[in-house]
Amino acid sequence: MTETHELPDGRLYVGGVWEEGSGAEIVSTFSADGSLNRRLRGASRADGERAIARAVAAQADPAWRGLKPHERARFLHRIADGIEANVARIAFIQSRDTGKTLRETGALAASAAMTFRYFAAVLETMDEDMTTPRGDYLTLSVHEPLGLVAAITPWNSPIASDAQKVAPALAAGNAVLLKPASWSPLVALELARIVEAAGLPPGLFSVLPGAGREVGNLLVEHPAIRRLSFTGGTSTGRMLALQAAQKLMPASLELGGKSPTIVFADADEDLAIAGILFGIFSSTGQSCIAGSRLFVERSIHDRFVARLVAATQALRVGHPFDPETQVAPMVHHDHRADVAARVQAAREAGAEVLCGGSAPDDPALEAGAYYLPTILAGLPDSAPICREEVFGPVLVVTPFDSEDEVIARSNDNDYGLACGIWTRDFPRAWRVGRAITTGTVWVNTYKQFSISTPFGGEKESGTGREKGRAGIRAYMAQKSFYVDLTGRPHPWAGWPA
């Protein structure tokens, strides 16, 4: 097992140079027991300015910008190799940073390697377009790097989120400035070490943890930044979208969710229960796509919910390094306090707590930011906890009577990120999935992902899509060429006379 002293030393990666930050102090703690991971100085505006200046020079250098796609792919493969060789180390760092189980963080690290490898493969097979001419000329469409890309990632799954932004942006030929969340800064710094070892030209990649009001605003407002990719809360996303719009800069925003899960009477109940448990309680509910609103057809509601509660109570809550743990601590004690306050407000509004609703009483877990998997019932759809993202292990369950009703109630929410449907009737699943306003629909499964399949949200869950073959194009500018084939002067000019 990697020891705490082997965590990244806290220096920032500023345009290819390891430097002490000059911004506010960041304290990374292990939420399983409150112990210290690392104290570090975050990035200041001056640090960000240096990173941007170095990125501008590196991205404009023909040694990078002029590379053929298959040549850029070699760098991505080497980064993937570096991640794969360090999966155990990355998993340990991310578990210390976020409280997630080693089983989950190991899977996230492996997925990050696959993301770099996927976009390397896309580069090898990416073609430009020769468009259909409408006259005596040749027409072509080509794609070029935008320049500098700002990537702002959340604390809940940093290595996977980092890779989903950094890999396609580098593949497209850009420089990337990554701002990880202050609650989980360490794994992005480990990624920087791997990127450096892979030989990426200095300046093309920076890691700048720090305050959003300082380094985050700089990365969005600076004229050299040509694109923003943000994953995080809806209120912050809305503010960043406004800043990006003011400079006419494209932005992709993957924001919050309050995803419905629908169980019809004909569903395989064992399949549904297992999927619902995974959808809401894995990652301790700290997932934007968590299935936090459960609708169960009334004819099976009581029996199904009783079985679901029993299965929830059987989940193992424990230390993230215990291989048997299913529900680990939350990322921070402050976040646990916020989730607990929301549950208490729901209880005071009349919610029935079917299970959970408190921290565990196990003395071995007392120092950690643990919270029991919680199921609430007896609330109307208008209740705040039925409408607002909790970002914790809290599920609200309610019955429904008809297909039209559950579609309407699922759509009656500001978010539109994901949806789960449990039924043996595929035509019904197709109808309901098409009728619900959301970016992703899972049928008889939940929280399954593929880097080859686009992901994003509707409504206040965001704009734009990440992943998939088109993921590279989102970080490129399209340019059209018209090449004359006649050799004759244009007749309008009347020249030569």
Beta strands, then each sheet from edge to edge (+ up, - down):
strand 1: 12-14
strand 2: 17-19
strand 3: 25-30
strand 4: 35-41
strand 5: 129-131
strand 6: 137-145
strand 7: 148-152
strand 8: 175-179
strand 9: 205-207
strand 10: 225-231
strand 11: 251-254
strand 12: 260-263
strand 13: 293-297
strand 14: 352-355
strand 15: 374-377
strand 16: 394-400
strand 17: 415-416
strand 18: 418-422
strand 19: 440-443
strand 20: 458-459
strand 21: 462-463
strand 22: 476-484
sheet 1: 1+ 2-
sheet 2: 3+ 4-
sheet 3: 5+ 6- 22+
sheet 4: 9+ 8+ 7+ 10+ 11+ 21-
sheet 5: 14+ 15- 16- 13- 12- 18- 19-
sheet 6: 17+ 20-
end
